[in-house]
C-alpha cells in the first residue's frame, strides 16, 4: 500500500501536477462565509446568474 502511494506521489511530482500554484489574495470584505477566520485555505466560488 505504502509503495503504491509513494509511486503515485513521485509520479505527480515528476510530471509537475502536484506543484503549488501562485498564491493570490482576494479581499472578501463582508461577503458571507463559513468556518474559522484563520483557516489555512479559502475557497471562493464565482457565480454568474444570467
C-alpha positions in Angstrom: 0.0 0.0 0.0 2.7 2.5 1.0 4.8 1.5 -2.0 1.9 2.3 -4.4 1.3 5.7 -2.6 4.9 6.6 -2.9 5.0 5.8 -6.6 1.9 7.9 -7.2 3.4 10.9 -5.3 6.6 10.6 -7.2 4.8 10.5 -10.5 2.8 13.6 -9.6 5.9 15.5 -8.6 7.8 14.3 -11.7 5.1 15.5 -14.0 4.5 18.8 -12.2 0.9 18.1 -11.3 1.5 18.5 -7.5 3.4 21.7 -7.6 1.9 24.7 -5.8 0.4 27.5 -7.8 1.0 31.1 -7.1 -1.0 32.5 -4.2 -3.5 35.2 -4.9 -5.0 37.4 -2.2 -8.6 38.3 -2.8 -10.3 40.8 -0.4 -13.6 39.2 0.7 -14.8 42.1 2.8 -18.3 41.4 4.3 -19.1 38.5 1.9 -20.9 35.6 3.5 -18.6 32.8 4.7 -18.4 29.7 6.8 -15.6 28.3 9.0 -12.8 29.9 11.1 -11.3 33.2 10.0 -7.8 31.8 10.3 -8.4 28.7 8.1 -5.3 27.6 6.0 -7.3 27.5 2.8 -10.1 29.7 1.5 -12.3 28.6 -1.4 -14.1 31.3 -3.4 -16.8 30.5 -5.8 -17.7 32.9 -8.6 -21.3 32.6 -9.9 -23.0 34.3 -12.8 -26.8 34.5 -12.5 -27.5 35.4 -16.1 
